[in-house]
Amino acid sequence: MRFLKKSYVFLIFAFLYAPILVLMIFSFNESKSRGNWGGFTLKWYMELLHDKQIMSALYYTLLVAVLSSVIATLIGIIASIGIFNMKKLPQSIILNVNYIPILNPDIVTGISLMVLFIFMKMRLGFVTLLLSHITFNIPYVILSILPKLKQMNKHLYEAALDLGATPMVAFFKVILPEIMPGIITGFLLAFTLSLDDFVISFFTTGSGVANLSIVIYGMARRGISPKINALSTLMFLCVLMLLIIVNLRMSKDPERRLKSGASKENGRYISSIGHDI
């Protein structure tokens, strides 16, 4: 029975990651054809660096992903704290409204944003692309931070205020460290969603501004170049390294807390606030 469970999990992961593995292998293929192996080469990686269209798309992709993730995370932190402190009924209503952009089909969101920008007489381009990415990232950030707020000991904040801390000092010294794992998760989720988005980007960008998904879609009509395999390999490895670093950092946090004890940890938060004041 245990063997069947392990085999089932192995087949699922093989189904998910086998295409990525094939893509990575063929990024080193001398031949342009994906049907035969022509020998090992790094020329596609070299050509990738000299392709102005792909480099321009990569620049806009990373710029929009970083800016939209940072702004969406900041807005998400404020919104999460506001939702958390609401009464039960308005909190439930706002959370249901927050679910709508997540459940809504991307094509509906993309067309709606495009119509809104045209109605506001905004020229489609970098700004509209950035605003659309911020819009669809915020709900995911809120859903990443809210559980951490619910897990937090609410008496810590009250104790900090009783010691004389201002609400701002109490926020940075008590609340922010407690919800930091959720903030990091929300930022990474927003970043990866922004990198991956095609439909919303397609409807909200203008001429001269295109991210990688739009450029790759255009190339797919003429046939995928091996340079795209090389680019996808580099992006996958970068995201993988980022996730490993974050997971290692987050796994060390609970170990530290268990060793020191929750009460000592809380006492350290409060005493540090008292010293700062």
Secondary structure per residue as TSV (DSSP state, phi and psi in degrees):
chain	resnum	aa	ss	phi	psi
A	1	M	-	360.0	-43.0
A	2	R	H	-64.6	-37.0
A	3	F	H	-63.1	-40.2
A	4	L	H	-65.7	-39.3
A	5	K	H	-63.3	-45.0
A	6	K	H	-65.2	-40.0
A	7	S	H	-64.5	-39.4
A	8	Y	H	-63.3	-45.5
A	9	V	H	-63.9	-41.1
A	10	F	H	-62.0	-42.5
A	11	L	H	-64.8	-38.5
A	12	I	H	-62.7	-48.6
A	13	F	H	-67.5	-34.3
A	14	A	H	-65.0	-41.0
A	15	F	H	-64.2	-37.3
A	16	L	H	-74.9	-40.5
A	17	Y	H	-104.9	-10.9
A	18	A	H	-59.7	-43.9
A	19	P	H	-61.1	-38.1
A	20	I	H	-66.4	-40.0
A	21	L	H	-63.1	-42.7
A	22	V	H	-62.2	-44.0
A	23	L	H	-58.5	-43.9
A	24	M	H	-65.8	-40.0
A	25	I	H	-64.9	-44.5
A	26	F	H	-76.5	-7.6
A	27	S	T	-71.4	-14.3
A	28	F	T	-105.9	11.4
A	29	N	B	-84.2	130.4
A	30	E	S	-63.8	-36.7
A	31	S	S	-83.6	146.3
A	32	K	S	-73.1	-24.0
A	33	S	-	-74.3	138.0
A	34	R	S	-87.8	1.9
A	35	G	S	-91.5	-17.2
A	36	N	S	-144.2	155.0
A	37	W	-	-95.5	120.0
A	38	G	-	-101.0	3.8
A	39	G	-	116.5	162.7
A	40	F	B	-80.1	137.5
A	41	T	-	-156.7	156.8
A	42	L	-	-113.4	12.4
A	43	K	H	-65.9	-29.7
A	44	W	H	-68.6	-31.5
A	45	Y	H	-70.8	-36.5
A	46	M	H	-69.0	-42.9
A	47	E	H	-66.3	-31.6
A	48	L	H	-59.5	-41.0
A	49	L	H	-69.0	-20.3
A	50	H	T	-102.7	2.4
A	51	D	-	-88.1	108.1
A	52	K	H	-66.6	-36.2
A	53	Q	H	-64.8	-46.7
A	54	I	H	-68.3	-40.7
A	55	M	H	-64.1	-38.8
A	56	S	H	-65.0	-43.7
A	57	A	H	-64.6	-38.9
A	58	L	H	-64.3	-40.6
A	59	Y	H	-60.6	-49.0
A	60	Y	H	-67.0	-36.4
A	61	T	H	-62.4	-50.3
A	62	L	H	-67.9	-39.7
A	63	L	H	-63.0	-48.0
A	64	V	H	-65.6	-40.4
A	65	A	H	-63.5	-45.5
A	66	V	H	-67.3	-50.1
A	67	L	H	-63.3	-46.2
A	68	S	H	-65.6	-36.6
A	69	S	H	-67.7	-43.9
A	70	V	H	-64.3	-48.9
A	71	I	H	-66.0	-42.9
A	72	A	H	-64.4	-35.8
A	73	T	H	-67.4	-43.3
A	74	L	H	-62.2	-45.6
A	75	I	H	-65.4	-39.0
A	76	G	H	-63.7	-37.2
A	77	I	H	-62.7	-49.0
A	78	I	H	-63.1	-44.6
A	79	A	H	-65.3	-39.6
A	80	S	H	-63.6	-43.5
A	81	I	H	-64.7	-40.2
A	82	G	H	-63.7	-44.9
A	83	I	H	-65.1	-40.1
A	84	F	H	-61.9	-35.6
A	85	N	T	-89.1	2.6
A	86	M	S	-77.2	162.5
A	87	K	-	-72.8	166.3
A	88	K	H	-59.3	-46.4
A	89	L	H	-66.2	-53.8
A	90	P	H	-63.6	-31.4
A	91	Q	H	-63.3	-43.1
A	92	S	H	-63.9	-40.0
A	93	I	H	-65.0	-46.7
A	94	I	H	-64.1	-39.0
A	95	L	H	-65.0	-39.6
A	96	N	H	-65.4	-37.8
A	97	V	H	-64.7	-36.3
A	98	N	H	-66.6	-28.4
A	99	Y	H	-73.3	-24.1
A	100	I	H	-59.1	-49.0
A	101	P	H	-62.5	-27.0
A	102	I	H	-73.8	-43.3
A	103	L	H	-81.6	-21.4
A	104	N	S	-67.9	136.7
A	105	P	-	-59.5	142.4
A	106	D	H	-58.5	-35.8
A	107	I	H	-66.8	-34.3
A	108	V	H	-68.1	-44.0
A	109	T	H	-62.9	-43.5
A	110	G	H	-63.1	-46.7
A	111	I	H	-66.2	-39.8
A	112	S	H	-62.4	-44.3
A	113	L	H	-65.8	-39.2
A	114	M	H	-62.0	-45.2
A	115	V	H	-62.5	-40.2
A	116	L	H	-63.1	-44.6
A	117	F	H	-65.2	-39.7
A	118	I	H	-66.8	-40.7
A	119	F	H	-62.0	-37.3
A	120	M	T	-82.7	3.8
A	121	K	T	58.0	39.1
A	122	M	-	-93.6	135.5
A	123	R	-	-75.1	127.0
A	124	L	S	-67.3	128.5
A	125	G	S	177.8	-143.4
A	126	F	H	-63.9	-44.5
A	127	V	H	-63.6	-45.9
A	128	T	H	-66.6	-36.3
A	129	L	H	-63.7	-44.2
A	130	L	H	-64.1	-44.9
A	131	L	H	-62.7	-39.0
A	132	S	H	-67.4	-38.2
A	133	H	H	-68.2	-39.5
A	134	I	H	-61.3	-41.4
A	135	T	H	-61.6	-47.7
A	136	F	H	-83.2	-8.5
A	137	N	H	-86.3	-30.8
A	138	I	H	-56.1	-47.5
A	139	P	H	-58.2	-36.5
A	140	Y	H	-68.9	-36.8
A	141	V	H	-65.7	-43.2
A	142	I	H	-60.1	-44.3
A	143	L	H	-68.7	-19.8
A	144	S	H	-83.8	-31.7
A	145	I	H	-89.6	-36.4
A	146	L	H	-55.5	-44.1
A	147	P	H	-60.4	-34.8
A	148	K	H	-68.0	-35.4
A	149	L	H	-66.5	-37.7
A	150	K	H	-70.9	-30.1
A	151	Q	H	-78.6	-19.0
A	152	M	S	-70.0	145.4
A	153	N	-	-75.8	109.4
A	154	K	H	-66.5	-20.4
A	155	H	H	-72.2	-18.6
A	156	L	H	-62.1	-44.9
A	157	Y	H	-64.6	-42.6
A	158	E	H	-65.0	-38.6
A	159	A	H	-64.8	-38.7
A	160	A	H	-63.6	-40.6
A	161	L	H	-66.9	-37.3
A	162	D	H	-64.4	-30.6
A	163	L	T	-77.5	-6.0
A	164	G	T	106.8	4.8
A	165	A	-	-72.3	144.6
A	166	T	-	-74.9	158.8
A	167	P	H	-55.2	-35.3
A	168	M	H	-67.9	-44.6
A	169	V	H	-64.5	-42.1
A	170	A	H	-62.4	-36.8
A	171	F	I	-63.7	-49.0
A	172	F	I	-72.6	-28.9
A	173	K	I	-93.5	-24.7
A	174	V	I	-115.8	-58.4
A	175	I	I	-70.9	-47.7
A	176	L	H	-59.0	-46.8
A	177	P	H	-61.6	-32.3
A	178	E	H	-71.1	-36.1
A	179	I	H	-99.0	4.4
A	180	M	H	-56.6	-41.7
A	181	P	H	-57.4	-39.2
A	182	G	H	-67.7	-36.3
A	183	I	H	-64.5	-45.0
A	184	I	H	-63.4	-43.6
A	185	T	H	-61.7	-44.7
A	186	G	H	-63.5	-40.1
A	187	F	H	-64.0	-46.3
A	188	L	H	-64.9	-38.8
A	189	L	H	-64.9	-44.0
A	190	A	H	-63.4	-40.1
A	191	F	H	-64.2	-46.1
A	192	T	H	-69.5	-36.9
A	193	L	H	-65.0	-37.6
A	194	S	H	-67.8	-41.2
A	195	L	H	-61.5	-36.0
A	196	D	H	-85.8	-20.9
A	197	D	-	-66.3	136.5
A	198	F	-	-123.3	-51.4
A	199	V	H	-61.3	-51.7
A	200	I	H	-65.4	-40.2
A	201	S	H	-62.7	-38.8
A	202	F	H	-61.4	-38.0
A	203	F	H	-86.5	-18.3
A	204	T	H	-113.4	3.9
A	205	T	-	-105.8	164.5
A	206	G	-	-119.1	-172.4
A	207	S	T	-67.3	140.5
A	208	G	T	90.8	-13.2
A	209	V	-	-126.1	114.7
A	210	A	-	-145.5	138.2
A	211	N	-	-91.7	-179.9
A	212	L	H	-63.7	-38.4
A	213	S	H	-62.7	-37.5
A	214	I	H	-69.9	-42.3
A	215	V	H	-64.4	-43.2
A	216	I	H	-65.5	-37.5
A	217	Y	H	-61.3	-41.9
A	218	G	H	-66.0	-38.3
A	219	M	H	-69.1	-30.8
A	220	A	H	-62.3	-25.4
A	221	R	T	-69.3	-29.4
A	222	R	T	-99.2	-5.5
A	223	G	-	109.4	133.8
A	224	I	-	-71.8	126.8
A	225	S	-	-78.7	146.8
A	226	P	H	-59.5	-18.5
A	227	K	H	-63.7	-31.5
A	228	I	H	-67.9	-36.6
A	229	N	H	-60.4	-42.3
A	230	A	H	-65.1	-43.8
A	231	L	H	-64.0	-43.8
A	232	S	H	-63.1	-37.6
A	233	T	H	-62.6	-45.5
A	234	L	H	-64.5	-41.6
A	235	M	H	-66.7	-40.5
A	236	F	H	-63.9	-43.0
A	237	L	H	-66.6	-38.2
A	238	C	H	-64.9	-45.1
A	239	V	H	-65.2	-39.6
A	240	L	H	-62.4	-44.6
A	241	M	H	-63.3	-40.8
A	242	L	H	-62.9	-44.0
A	243	L	H	-65.0	-39.2
A	244	I	H	-63.1	-45.1
A	245	I	H	-61.8	-45.7
A	246	V	H	-65.0	-42.3
A	247	N	H	-65.4	-38.9
A	248	L	H	-64.5	-41.1
A	249	R	H	-65.6	-41.8
A	250	M	H	-73.6	-30.6
A	251	S	H	-72.4	-27.1
A	252	K	H	-74.6	-26.8
A	253	D	H	-63.1	-51.7
A	254	P	H	-62.7	-33.9
A	255	E	H	-63.3	-42.1
A	256	R	H	-63.9	-39.4
A	257	R	H	-67.8	-39.4
A	258	L	H	-67.3	-36.9
A	259	K	H	-69.6	-42.4
A	260	S	H	-83.2	-24.0
A	261	G	-	90.8	141.4
A	262	A	H	-63.8	-37.9
A	263	S	H	-66.4	-38.8
A	264	K	H	-66.6	-38.1
A	265	E	H	-62.9	-46.1
A	266	N	H	-64.3	-39.4
A	267	G	H	-64.0	-36.4
A	268	R	H	-66.6	-40.1
A	269	Y	H	-57.1	-50.1
A	270	I	H	-69.1	-41.0
A	271	S	H	-66.3	-35.6
A	272	S	H	-66.7	-33.8
A	273	I	H	-66.1	-42.9
A	274	G	H	-60.6	-39.3
A	275	H	H	-65.9	-41.2
A	276	D	H	-64.6	-33.3
A	277	I	-	-79.3	360.0
